[in-house]
């Protein structure tokens, strides 16, 4: 019995030491200001979306921003979190200024909590990571739109756990728990509008789908890699041999800006009818 307690104490010491050594503050620089309405109107014809599908957004009190999406098909398929859409009847992807692209959704059998959004055209799809390379200590980068504005976070993997769904009787889901290590400098809001966005490794490959932040514990939770790979396999994907950017804790803000600018990561919103 005494030996068991000694082994337990040793294991606990290792865990505390390792997670303590991961404590860091690798903040990204503030994001550049968003383009104005006039500037976006000039560049609207150069987006990957069909021109006829682009709409003008209503004034602020008739729209809300709800989350993040990322491209899994150049033909216009995106992963979004179901909670980002909710019961919204007019969801859209914000493409800057006052312009947006409406989308429709389809459910994903066996993966409740996630949807595939469909637009007329889309950005180059993100590449999936090899699950075999996703081990404790690996770093992730989460680009998106926390707090309704551009931003990103970085974290290091602690391991797998189970997360209960908020709705009654929905059970739980296997997820990855990450120790938060940094975010956009002076970001005032929490990170929960990163929901639906990608968690990328240092090769810009998707390891999971961002689900939520627990600010008090300094944790970020994402889907497991098997979930995002299964969902992406349902899209009309073609082999993609283009090289991806290498991401580090020093440049992840710049790489995130590029992903947003190239419409590979987009903001999800809802027009209030």
N, C-alpha and C positions, 0 to 999 in steps of 0.2 A: 504493500500500500504506500509506504514511504517513497519507494522508487517511482511509483506512478505519479505522485505529487511532484517529485523532482523533475520528471520528464515534462509534465504539464507546465511547470514554472519555466523550464528552459525554452519550451516552444513559445510561451507567451512573451518571454524576453526577446526572442528572435523577431517575433511579429512586431512588437513595439519598436525595436531598433530599426527594422527595415522601413516601416511606414514613417517613422520619424525622420529617417534619412531622405525620404522623398519630399519632405516639406520644403516648398520653394514658392517663390512668387515670380513667375515668368510671364509678366504682363505684356500684351501686345500694344503697340502705339495706337492712339485714337484713330478711328476710321476717318477717311476723307469725307468732306461734306457731300450729301447726296446731290445728283445733278438737278438743275432747275427744270421747270416745265418746258421752257423754250429749248433748252439743250436736248432734252429727251425727245422732243418732237422732231428735231433734226435727225436723230439717230434711230428713230422708231423703225424705219424701213430696213435697217441693217440688223435687226434682231432675227433669231432663228424662227420666229413665229410668223405665221401667215398674216399679212397686213390686215386682212378683213376680220381677223379674230381679235385685234387689239381694240380696247375700249378706253374711254375716258372715265376715270373714277369720279364718283360724286364727292361732295364736300365732306369734311372730316366727321361730322356728326351722323353721317349715313354709312360709314365704313369703320371696321375695326381690323387690326392686324392680330393674327392668332398663332402663327408658327412658322416653320421652315419646311422646305421641300428640296429634294435633289433629283437630278435627272438619271434615269436608268435606261433611256432609249432616245435616240436622236429623232424618232418619229413623234415624240411628245408624250412619254410616259414618265411619271414621277412617283416617288414614294412620299406619302404624307401620313401623318398620324391622324387617326380617326378623331381624336379630341381637338385637333386643329380645325376640323370641319364641323363637327357636332351636327346640329340640325340646320346648318346654314343652307339656304336654297340658292344662293348666288356666290359661291366661293370663287376666288381668283388668285392668280400669281401676280404680284406687284413687279413691274419691270422698270420702275423709276418715274420720277416726275409725277404726273397724275395719270399714268398709263398702266393698264393691266391686261391680263389674258384670262378670261373665264375658263373654268375647267369642269369636267364631269368626273365622277368617281365610279370605281367598281370595287366591290368587296374582294377580299382575299381569303378563300376558304382555308380554314385551319390556322389563320393568323388574324384573329379578331384584334382590333386595336390599331390596325394599319389599313390603308387604302392605296390603290393606284389611281392617281389623278391623270386625266387625259387632256392634252392640249393639241392644237393644230400646229405642229412643229415644236421643236425643243432643242435644248443645248446638248452638247456632246456628253454621253453618259459617263458616269464615274465608274471606275474599275473596282471589282470586288477583291478583298484581301484573302490570302490563304489562311484559313483558320489554324493551321498547324503552327503558324508564326505568331499567334496571339497568346502571349504568356504573361504572367504577373510581372509587373515592372515596365512593360511596353508603354510607350507614350501615345496618346491620342490627341487629335486636334479637332475641335468642333466648330466649324464656321456656320453662320446663320444670322438670325435677327432677334437676339435677346432683347426683351423690353420694347419690341416694336421698332428697333433701329438696328443698324448694322453692328456686328460684333462677333466675337469668337472666344473660345476657352481652350485650355489645354489641361490634360490630366494624365495620371499614370494608373495602370490597371492593378487593382487589388486582387480580383478574382471573380468567380461566379457566385451568384446568390439567387434567391427567389424574391420576386416583388409581387405583392398582392395588388389586384386591380381595385380601383376605387368603387366600382359598381358592385352591389351585393350579388352574391352567388356566381360571380365570374371567375373565381378561382385565382390562381397566381401564374406567373410567367417566369421562366429562367432568364436572368439578365446578367450583364457585366457591371460590377461596381468599380468606380474609378475615384482616385484621390485627386481632387482639384488642385492644379498647380499654377494656374494663372488665367487671366481673361483680359479683354480689352481694357486699357488703362482708363480709370475714372468712370467705368460703366456703373451707373447708379442702380440699375434694376437687377433682379435675379435672372437666371439663365433659362427659365422654364419655357420661353418662346423659341428656344433652340429645338423644341420638340419636333420630331420628324426629320431633323437635319442629319447629316452624316457624321460619324466619328471616324476620322481618317488616321492611317498610320503615317510614318515619315516618307512613304512613297506615294502619298495621296490616294491610297486604296482604302475602300470602305470596310471597316471592321464591324460596324454596328449602326443602329439608328438611335439617335439621342432621344431619351424618354423624359427625364426630369432631373432637377437638381435638389439636393437637400442642403441648403446653405449652412444650417447649424452644424451639420456633421462634416461639411466640406466634401460632399460626395456628389458625383454625377453618375447617372445610371443610363445604360444603353441596352439595346437588344443584344442577344448573342449573335455571333457571325452566321450561324446556320439559318437564322431567321431572315436576315437581309439577303443572303445568297438565294434562299428559296423564293423570296418575293421577286428578286431581280430576274430569276430564271423564267418567270412568267411573262416578262416583257419581250417586245420585238427587238432583241439585241443582236448586234452584229459584231464580229471580232474587231477589237480596237487595239491597234498596234502603236498608237501614238504614245510618246513618252509623257510621263506625268512629272510634275514639279516635286522636288525633294523639299520636305517641310522640316523645319527645326524650331526650337523654342525662340529663336531669334528672328525668324522670318514668317511665322505662321499668320500674322496679321496681313502681310503683303500677299501671301498665297491665297488667303481667304478672300481678300478683295478681288483677286483675279477670278476666282471661281464664281463669285457673285456677278462680276462684270461680264463674264462669258455665259451667263444664264445656265450654269451647271448647278448652282445653288440659288434658290429663289425664296421670296417671302410669301407666305400664305395669308390671305385676308378674306373678309366676308363683307359683302354689300348688304346693308340692313334694309330689308324691303319695307 
